[in-house]
Amino acid sequence: MAQSQRDAVTFQFIANTNATLRDLKTGLVYNWKTPSNVAINPNRQTRKTTRRNNLGENITDDILIQSSDPVATLTYSGFNFEMLAFAMGKQLESGTYDVTQPFQVQAKTATYAAATTGQVGFGIVADAETYGSKTDITGAKKSVPLTQQPFASFSGTTANTFAVGANRALKFSDNLVEDGAFVTLSISRSIAGNSMGDPLNAHEFSGLVVGTDKRVMIIYIPEVIIDPSQGQFDPSSEQLQIPMQIIQPLDWCDPFKLIDTAETVYCAA
């Protein structure tokens, strides 16, 4: 029986099953879920050498690699803040930050209750500096500034005014409530949380790719760095891509290792 090409294909790589990133300075290994895809692009620049054939035609004789700029890209389906910071080339830091917090509401009532523990706005101090506006619906539909009053002495009879109390309690003037005005506020506050801090250190990457026969291939990259120019913040995206510049070791001929092994994956009982 003649052999077909299908007989020569004993298995096919189908997916990566595990991946780790380790900070080469601190030793931290990121505890993230497995990426949905790992792609490596050698980005080789080549130059063709030519020669003449017997007909005098100029034909390709060889292809020489002049340079390479290898990039490994991790793709995650869903992400957290630590992963986002990593993609933008930053370490996490914790602290208290002075910011402005946006808030939009339709003024249907003269008072709005304060936020409770854990809700957005909890921790805002009374009479925090705030800028507000409404839309002029009678003219050019432009934004019209509103005036902030002290919360304790607020008078609803003063048109186009508002007040901010502790934990983002709100008061609106009578005319805003009568019109059911849509109001936008920018409230100054301090808030504790995580932010993006110092640039990332270099990292080591390793991964496993499994085939249809459960056999695995190991991907090993001794050093990668993040190109900050590639980082993007898109909170509506369903995926996060992390392109990493591969740094080739001085004594290696290739910037990464792909190792086809005889080991197989298994499922724990």
N, C-alpha and C positions, 0 to 999 in steps of 0.2 A: 504494500500500500504506500502510495506517495505521501510524503510528509507535507502538512500544510503549515502556513505561517503561524496559525493558532497554536500548533503543538509546541512551537518554540517559546511561547509566552507562558511561563510557569505561574506567574502571579503579577499583580499590578498594585502599585502603591495607591491607596485610596484616601487616606486622611491622617493628619497628625493627631496624636493621642495625649501627649504631654509636652510641656514646654516650661523652661525656667529662665529667669533673668536674675543674675546675681551681681550686686554692686561690688566692684573690684576693690574699693577702698574700705567700705564698712562691713562687707560680707553679707549684707541683707539680701535675702531671697524673697522676691515678691510673691505673695500668696494670691495669685489671680487664677481665674478659671482658664481652661485650655482655649487658646485662640482657635477661631473657626478656620483660619488658613495661615500658612507660613509660606512666603514666596521669597526666593533669592534671585536677584538679577546681577550677574557679574559686571554688566555695563562695560564690556570690552570695546575698545577702539582698535580697529584693525587697519592694516595697509596691505593692498594686494600688490604682488610683484608679477610682472608679465614677461612673456617671451613671444617670439614669432613662430608660427607653425610653418609647415611646408608650403602653404598657400600664401604665406606672407602676412597672415592675419595676426593681430595682437591678441593673445589669449592669456588668461590667468594661469600663472605658474605656481604661485603659493600665496598663502594668507598669513601675515605676520601680526602678532598682537603687539600694539604699541603702548597701550595703557589700559588700566582697568579701574573702575570706580564702583566697587560692589556695594549693593544695598540689600538688606533683608527687611521685609515688610511683614509685620504681624497684623492680622485682622481679627478684631473681637466683635462679637455680636452682643452689644450692650457693654456698658462700662461704668466705672465709678470715678470719684474725683481723683484718687491716686493715679489711676490709669490715664486720665485726661492730663494731669500735671506732667506725667512721664512723657506723653506724646508731645508736649510743648517744651520738653527739655528742662523741667524744673523739679526740684525736690519739694516735698510737703513741709510746711512749717505751721505751727500753731501760735495763735496770739489773739489780741484784741485789736480791732480795726475800726477807724473812723470812716464811715461811709454815708451815702444817702440811699434811702430805701424808697422805691416807688410805690404808690398806692393809688388805685383808681376805683371810684365808687359813684353810683348814682344817688344823689342826695334825696332819698325818699322820706327821711325822718330827720328831726333836728339834732338828735344825739345818736351816737353809735357807741356801743359798749367796748370796753378795753379788751385787748387780747389776753388770753390766759396762758399759763405756763406751757411752753412748747409751741405756741402759735406764732405765726409771723406778726411782728410788731411788739411782742412782749419784750420789755426792757427799754423801750423808748421812754425818755424822760418827759415830764410835763413841760409844755411850751418849748419843745425842741424846735430849733430854727427850721422853718418849713416854707417852701414856695409852692403856690397853688395856682390853678387856672381853670376856667370853664370855656365853653365855646359860645361865641356870639351867634345865636341862631337867627337873628333878625337882619344881619348885615352880610358881611363877606365871609361868614363862617370861620372867622379867625379866633385864635386863642386870646382870652381876656384874663389878665392877672387878677388874682384874689388877694385880699389883705388878711394877715394873721392877727387875731386878737389874743390876749391872755385867756387861758382856759377858765380860771376861777371867776373872772369878772366879765365873761363873754356876754354880749348883748345881741340877740338875734334880730333886732330891728335895724342894725347897721348892715346895709346891703353889701352883697358880694364879699362876705367875710367867713372865716372859719377859725377853729381853735383846735389845738392838739393837746390832749391830756396824757397822763402817765399810761404806758403800755398801749399807746395809740388809740386811746379814747378820742372821739371826734365830736365837734359841734359845728353846725352849719347855720348860716343866716336864714331868715324867714323866706327871702326871695329865692334863694337857691332851692329850698324845699318845695316851695310853691311851683317852681318851674320844673322840678325833677331833674335838675341840672346834672350832667355828667362832669365829675370833678377829678382832676389829676393833681396829686400831691407828690412832692419830693421832700422827704423827711430826713433830717440829719440825725445820726445815731452812732453809737458804738456797739460793736457786736463781737463776740468771741467765736472763733472757728478755725478752720484750716485754710491756708492760702498757699500760693506758689512762692517758693523762696529761692534758694541758691540754685545755680545750674547743676545738672546731674553729673555724677562721676561716670567714668567708663564702666561698662557692664560686660559680663560674660553671658552668652546665650547657648542653651542646649535644648534639643527637642527630639521627640520620637515620632516617626512616621510609620504607620502600620499598613501592611498589604493585605490582599484578599486571602492569603494563607496564614494570616496572623503574624507573619515574620516582620521584624522591625528594622528600620534604618535610623541611624543616629545622625542628627545634625549637630555639629559642634563649631561654635564661633568663639574664639578666645577673647575677642574684644570688639565691642560695638559702642558707638557714641550716637547721641541724638542730634540731628540737625535742627536747631530751633526754627529755622525758616520754613520747615515743613509742617509745623504744628498748627492745627486748626481747632477752633471751638465751635461746634455745631450741636447744640443740645437736642435738636429734633432728629438728629441722625440716628439710624438704627445700628450703625456700625462705627467702630473707631479703628482707624489705620495708624500704625506706628512704624514709619520708615526709619531704619537704623543704618547708619554708615558703618560698614565693616572695616576695621583697621587690620591690615595684614601684618602678622608677625615678621620680624626681620629675617628669620631663618626658615620661613615657610615659602614654598613656591606657589601656594594657593591661599586665599584669604580665609577659607573655611574647610571643614572636613565633612564629607558625606560618607558614612560607613555602613555598608550593607552587612548585616549580621545574620547569624543563624538562630538568634533568640526569637522567641514568640511571646506575644502578650497573652495574658490570662485574666480571668475574672475571679476575684476572691470570693470565697463561699460566704 
